[in-house]
Amino acid sequence: MWKRGGVAAIVVGFLLGGLVPPAPAASLEEQVKKVRAEILKAGGGSLPPVPIPANNQQTRDKVKLGEALFFDPNLSSCGEVACATCHLPERGFSDGKAVSPGCRGAEGRRNSSTIYLAAYLSHLFWDGRVQSLEEQALNPVVDPVEMANTWDHVILYLQSGVHPATGKSFPEAKRFYATAFARSFDGEISTTTVTKAIAAYERTVNSFRSPFDRWVRRDDNALTVRQKKGLVVFFGRGQCSRCHNAPLFTDSDFHNIGVPNAGFEKVGQFSKNPDICEGVPPAIDVGRAEVPALHASCADVATFRTPTLRNVTRSAPYMHNGKFATLEEAVAHYEDLAQGTISPLAGELDADVKQGKIRFGAGVGTPDDVTNMVEFLKALTGSEVSGPPGGVASPSLSRKR
């Protein structure tokens, strides 16, 4: 039985020339402003101050020393691979390769992730096996597929200016390091002081003043129309912000999003697989489950740390294995996830990317979602950090910054 109010509404509708139309859909600008209000309410409007550990305070001299160490290839056994070899400023502090070669042609097995905003992260490396930049700096020096050195040889080089493996002498580097370590660490040259200096430098590798940052501060003209459309999907039906939340655009957590093998994977690269989750097929990167304490955890199989999306346009290729050469390819992977055509190589897909959870791309979103999303990601490119003159090279007292 109809209620009197319903009849009255229909009568009024006819008197006005027809049935009462539904409320008009919110305009793009209205949607964008709503997203901004939600971001600001959640505290995602701007990056917080860079976290600095109490036992490694920043000083200008320490940062300068850390930069020199970061770009010095003599920290490697071959004298050719520096931290910066795989983390080049002009490549977004990555190297533009799917995986990075180490000393003497050694083959890596994971992509060199950017160090932009690494100071903010709670876990480092794709599998999150360390929790501080100081601890992270210890690993590449001794990794056989990276710098393949020993810390004893590194310390000997820094003290003497002679590279132990090659016998080459670098007298200017010796003088530089003697002065720099005296200023920052009272002359102590040790694994502790070296890694503290490198970490201090890495904490300066940050990015600000992107178009997104200007927009969130109420500059409505900072984003293009396509970028605004991408933003609405990113923070809305695309569900991207569940893992890439502002302002860092990462949740520092670990997820399985079904990335396919890149083609270089070999059985010998993943020797721990038989011991993980009662056995994982060979030639598959199990990600976080490779951390020894998590070998029995099937929930961690093939999960990888969420990377930041700030300056993402500078750090191709993408994913833990560099599978996707372009942003378009990387974003299209999420379209495939939304359509339910992706099956993980191992483990279980993250619940947030299973079919039905995200509405993105052709068939479940709109055909221009990929294009608009790529344009929005471009709006996350902000200020960039440049390297020293001369790039990868041993330091000298005359080298200017």
C-alpha distance (Angstrom), angle and dihedral (degrees) to the residues before:
residue distance angle dihedral
M1 . . .
W2 3.80 . .
K3 3.75 119.8 .
R4 3.80 119.0 -127.1
G5 3.84 92.4 -117.5
G6 3.79 91.7 57.0
V7 3.80 92.0 51.8
A8 3.79 90.9 48.9
A9 3.78 92.0 52.1
I10 3.79 91.7 51.9
V11 3.82 91.9 47.2
V12 3.80 91.0 51.2
G13 3.78 88.9 48.3
F14 3.79 92.1 54.7
L15 3.80 92.0 45.8
L16 3.81 88.4 56.0
G17 3.78 91.4 52.1
G18 3.80 104.4 -84.8
L19 3.79 145.4 -12.9
V20 3.80 117.4 -29.9
P21 3.83 105.8 -90.4
P22 3.79 121.1 -130.3
A23 3.80 118.1 -98.6
P24 3.82 110.2 -82.0
A25 3.80 117.1 -102.6
A26 3.79 115.4 -100.1
S27 3.79 113.2 -92.7
L28 3.79 120.4 -116.1
E29 3.81 91.2 -103.8
E30 3.79 91.1 51.1
Q31 3.81 91.1 50.5
V32 3.80 91.6 47.6
K33 3.79 93.2 50.8
K34 3.80 90.0 49.5
V35 3.79 90.2 53.2
R36 3.81 90.8 50.1
A37 3.79 91.5 51.1
E38 3.80 90.3 51.5
I39 3.82 92.4 48.2
L40 3.80 92.1 50.1
K41 3.80 91.9 45.8
A42 3.81 89.7 53.6
G43 3.81 91.8 49.8
G44 3.79 95.4 -110.3
G45 3.78 97.0 125.0
S46 3.80 100.0 103.1
L47 3.77 141.3 4.1
P48 3.81 114.6 -92.6
P49 3.81 120.8 -126.2
V50 3.80 113.6 -68.6
P51 3.83 108.9 -91.7
I52 3.81 110.4 -115.7
P53 3.83 119.8 -169.6
A54 3.78 115.5 -126.4
N55 3.82 91.9 -125.7
N56 3.81 94.6 52.8
Q57 3.77 110.4 43.0
Q58 3.79 117.8 -177.2
T59 3.80 120.5 -106.4
R60 3.77 129.1 169.2
D61 3.82 92.2 -120.2
K62 3.80 92.4 49.8
V63 3.81 92.2 50.2
K64 3.81 90.7 49.4
L65 3.81 90.1 50.9
G66 3.80 90.9 47.7
E67 3.80 90.8 51.3
A68 3.81 90.8 52.5
L69 3.80 91.2 50.4
F70 3.80 91.6 46.0
F71 3.83 91.7 55.9
D72 3.81 98.1 38.3
P73 3.85 112.0 106.2
N74 3.81 91.1 -166.9
L75 3.78 89.4 80.6
S76 3.82 84.8 77.4
S77 3.80 125.7 75.3
C78 3.81 92.1 -120.1
G79 3.81 94.9 45.8
E80 3.79 90.2 -128.4
V81 3.82 107.3 85.7
A82 3.80 122.0 72.8
C83 3.79 129.2 172.3
A84 3.80 85.2 -102.7
T85 3.80 92.2 55.1
C86 3.79 88.0 76.1
H87 3.81 95.6 26.5
L88 3.80 106.0 48.7
P89 3.81 117.3 175.5
E90 3.79 91.6 -139.5
R91 3.81 89.0 55.0
G92 3.78 95.3 51.2
F93 3.82 89.5 -92.1
S94 3.79 89.2 -59.8
D95 3.81 124.5 91.4
G96 3.80 107.9 -121.6
K97 3.80 93.0 -113.1
A98 3.78 130.7 112.1
V99 3.79 89.7 -126.0
S100 3.79 128.4 -1.3
P101 3.81 124.6 -114.1
G102 3.78 116.5 -132.4
C103 3.80 134.1 -157.5
R104 3.80 116.3 -31.4
G105 3.78 93.0 5.5
A106 3.79 96.7 -58.4
E107 3.80 110.9 169.0
G108 3.78 119.6 -124.4
R109 3.78 123.0 -151.3
R110 3.78 104.7 -151.6
N111 3.76 135.2 54.9
S112 3.81 118.2 -103.4
S113 3.76 101.3 -109.9
T114 3.79 118.7 -146.7
I115 3.79 118.7 -96.9
Y116 3.81 92.4 -147.5
L117 3.82 106.2 128.2
A118 3.82 91.5 1.0
A119 3.80 87.0 136.1
Y120 3.80 88.9 69.8
L121 3.81 97.4 50.3
S122 3.79 123.6 105.6
H123 3.82 92.6 -156.0
L124 3.80 131.2 31.3
F125 3.80 135.7 -154.5
W126 3.80 119.1 37.5
D127 3.80 90.2 -79.7
G128 3.81 95.0 44.0
R129 3.79 93.9 -126.4
V130 3.82 94.7 152.5
Q131 3.79 132.3 43.3
S132 3.81 105.6 -155.3
L133 3.78 138.8 47.2
E134 3.79 89.6 -124.3
E135 3.80 91.0 56.7
Q136 3.79 91.6 43.2
A137 3.81 92.0 55.5
L138 3.80 90.7 60.6
N139 3.80 95.4 63.8
P140 3.84 110.3 59.8
V141 3.81 93.2 53.3
V142 3.82 92.4 63.1
D143 3.81 99.5 30.9
P144 3.84 106.7 114.4
V145 3.82 92.3 -142.7
E146 3.79 93.3 49.0
M147 3.82 124.1 35.0
A148 3.81 94.0 -17.6
N149 3.80 94.2 -157.8
T150 3.78 138.3 125.0
W151 3.76 124.5 -118.0
D152 3.80 90.1 -126.5
H153 3.81 88.8 61.1
V154 3.80 91.9 46.3
I155 3.80 92.3 52.6
L156 3.81 91.1 45.9
Y157 3.81 90.9 53.1
L158 3.81 93.1 47.8
Q159 3.79 91.3 50.0
S160 3.80 99.4 41.7
G161 3.79 105.4 25.0
V162 3.81 89.0 -128.8
H163 3.80 119.3 118.6
P164 3.83 104.0 -134.2
A165 3.81 99.1 -150.0
T166 3.80 97.7 46.6
G167 3.79 100.3 26.6
K168 3.80 90.7 -133.6
S169 3.78 117.5 148.8
F170 3.81 124.3 -134.4
P171 3.82 106.0 -176.7
E172 3.80 94.3 171.0
A173 3.79 90.8 53.1
K174 3.81 89.2 51.0
R175 3.82 91.4 53.5
F176 3.79 92.2 44.0
Y177 3.79 94.0 51.8
A178 3.80 94.0 43.3
T179 3.80 89.4 56.1
A180 3.82 95.9 40.2
F181 3.81 96.7 48.7
A182 3.81 89.9 45.5
R183 3.80 90.4 55.8
S184 3.80 96.7 45.4
F185 3.80 106.3 28.1
D186 3.82 107.2 17.9
G187 3.79 88.9 -101.9
E188 3.81 97.1 -54.9
I189 3.81 111.8 145.5
S190 3.78 109.5 -172.2
T191 3.78 141.0 126.6
T192 3.79 87.7 -92.1
T193 3.80 95.9 54.1
V194 3.82 94.2 40.5
T195 3.79 93.5 52.4
K196 3.80 91.9 43.5
A197 3.80 90.4 54.5
I198 3.81 93.5 47.6
A199 3.80 90.4 47.8
A200 3.81 90.9 49.6
Y201 3.81 89.7 55.0
E202 3.80 92.8 46.4
R203 3.81 89.7 53.8
T204 3.80 87.9 65.0
V205 3.82 92.5 57.9
N206 3.78 99.2 96.6
S207 3.78 136.6 129.3
F208 3.79 129.6 -136.5
R209 3.82 141.1 160.8
S210 3.80 98.0 48.3
P211 3.82 119.9 160.1
F212 3.81 86.6 -102.4
D213 3.81 90.6 55.5
R214 3.78 90.7 51.2
W215 3.80 91.6 47.2
V216 3.81 94.1 49.8
R217 3.82 87.1 53.5
R218 3.80 86.9 59.9
D219 3.79 101.6 -93.4
D220 3.80 95.7 141.0
N221 3.80 92.0 -173.4
A222 3.81 95.1 57.0
L223 3.81 92.9 89.8
T224 3.78 129.4 54.4
V225 3.80 121.7 -127.8
R226 3.80 91.5 -101.3
Q227 3.80 91.1 49.0
K228 3.78 90.3 51.7
K229 3.79 90.7 50.7
G230 3.79 89.5 50.4
L231 3.80 91.1 47.5
V232 3.80 92.1 54.1
V233 3.80 90.7 52.7
F234 3.83 93.0 42.6
F235 3.80 92.6 55.9
G236 3.81 93.9 32.1
R237 3.79 135.7 37.1
G238 3.83 93.1 -7.8
Q239 3.82 88.9 64.6
C240 3.82 89.9 -150.9
S241 3.78 93.0 138.2
R242 3.78 92.5 61.8
C243 3.81 86.6 80.8
H244 3.81 101.5 14.1
N245 3.79 98.6 48.4
A246 3.80 122.9 170.5
P247 2.95 139.6 -71.7
L248 3.82 96.5 22.3
F249 3.81 93.0 27.2
T250 3.80 90.2 -138.7
D251 3.78 133.2 81.4
S252 3.84 90.9 -152.9
D253 3.79 86.7 -128.5
F254 3.80 132.3 120.7
H255 3.79 127.7 -106.2
N256 3.78 141.1 173.7
I257 3.80 108.2 -135.9
G258 3.78 97.8 165.6
V259 3.80 100.1 -107.5
P260 3.84 109.3 -178.0
N261 3.78 123.1 -127.5
A262 3.79 113.7 -84.6
G263 3.80 95.6 -138.2
F264 3.81 101.7 -104.6
E265 3.81 96.1 81.7
K266 3.80 115.7 122.1
V267 3.78 133.3 -175.1
G268 3.80 93.3 -116.5
Q269 3.79 92.5 57.7
F270 3.79 93.1 66.3
S271 3.78 104.3 43.7
K272 3.81 94.0 152.4
N273 3.81 94.5 61.9
P274 3.84 95.8 97.2
D275 3.81 89.4 59.2
I276 3.80 96.0 48.7
C277 3.81 122.2 93.1
E278 3.82 90.5 -18.5
G279 3.78 90.6 -54.0
V280 3.79 134.0 -26.0
P281 3.83 121.9 -153.2
P282 3.81 114.9 -94.9
A283 3.81 124.4 -101.2
I284 3.79 91.8 34.4
D285 3.79 122.8 115.8
V286 3.79 106.9 -130.9
G287 3.80 93.6 -167.2
R288 3.79 115.6 -164.4
A289 3.81 92.6 11.3
E290 3.81 87.1 70.2
V291 3.81 89.7 71.6
P292 3.84 101.7 103.6
A293 3.79 96.1 -125.8
L294 3.81 90.0 54.6
H295 3.83 100.3 48.1
A296 3.80 91.7 110.9
S297 3.80 93.8 46.4
C298 3.80 109.0 101.1
A299 3.79 89.5 -178.9
D300 3.81 89.8 68.0
V301 3.81 96.9 51.3
A302 3.81 111.9 126.1
T303 3.79 93.8 -3.5
F304 3.80 118.1 138.5
R305 3.79 134.8 -172.5
T306 3.79 116.0 -89.3
P307 3.83 107.1 -112.4
T308 3.77 122.2 -139.6
L309 3.79 114.9 -103.1
R310 3.80 94.6 -149.3
N311 3.82 109.3 118.4
V312 3.80 87.0 1.0
T313 3.80 90.9 148.6
R314 3.81 88.5 67.9
S315 3.81 99.9 52.5
A316 3.82 108.1 60.8
P317 2.98 136.3 -177.5
Y318 3.78 102.8 62.6
M319 3.82 141.9 -141.7
H320 3.81 128.5 33.6
N321 3.80 91.8 -65.2
G322 3.80 99.5 34.3
K323 3.81 89.5 -113.4
F324 3.80 95.2 153.0
A325 3.79 117.2 58.9
T326 3.80 96.2 -166.6
L327 3.77 139.5 32.5
E328 3.78 88.4 -115.7
E329 3.81 90.3 59.6
A330 3.79 92.7 45.6
V331 3.79 93.4 49.7
A332 3.82 92.0 44.8
H333 3.81 87.3 59.9
Y334 3.80 87.9 67.6
E335 3.80 89.9 51.0
D336 3.81 87.1 56.5
L337 3.80 90.1 48.7
A338 3.79 90.7 51.5
Q339 3.79 89.8 52.0
G340 3.80 91.7 50.0
T341 3.80 96.5 -119.7
I342 3.83 97.1 123.1
S343 3.79 123.9 91.7
P344 3.81 119.5 -176.8
L345 3.80 119.7 -116.7
A346 3.80 88.4 -133.6
G347 3.78 137.8 -4.1
E348 3.79 124.5 15.0
L349 3.78 128.8 -52.4
D350 3.78 113.1 -106.5
A351 3.79 109.7 -95.4
D352 3.80 91.5 -123.3
V353 3.81 94.0 61.5
K354 3.79 100.5 42.5
Q355 3.79 118.0 117.8
G356 3.79 111.1 -75.6
K357 3.79 95.0 26.0
I358 3.79 96.9 85.1
R359 3.80 127.8 38.3
F360 3.75 104.5 -156.3
G361 3.78 135.3 137.7
A362 3.78 135.2 -3.5
G363 3.77 115.8 -5.4
V364 3.80 98.1 10.3
G365 3.81 101.8 38.5
T366 3.79 126.2 7.2
P367 3.83 129.0 -54.5
D368 3.81 92.6 -117.4
D369 3.81 95.4 53.5
V370 3.81 93.9 101.8
T371 3.80 93.6 50.2
N372 3.80 93.1 45.9
M373 3.79 92.5 46.6
V374 3.80 92.4 52.0
E375 3.80 89.1 51.0
F376 3.80 90.7 51.1
L377 3.80 91.5 50.2
K378 3.81 88.1 55.4
A379 3.80 86.8 60.2
L380 3.82 88.9 65.0
T381 3.81 91.7 67.5
G382 3.78 109.2 107.3
S383 3.78 138.5 152.0
E384 3.78 116.8 -14.5
V385 3.79 133.9 -148.1
S386 3.80 118.3 -129.9
G387 3.79 127.3 -150.9
P388 3.80 127.9 -121.2
P389 3.81 121.7 -80.8
G390 3.78 109.0 -83.0
G391 3.79 94.2 29.2
V392 3.81 116.1 -143.8
A393 3.81 105.4 22.5
S394 3.78 141.8 110.9
P395 3.82 112.7 -84.0
S396 3.78 131.2 -110.0
L397 3.78 135.0 -171.5
S398 3.80 90.1 -111.4
R399 3.81 94.4 54.3
K400 3.78 108.0 113.3
R401 3.81 128.1 -149.8
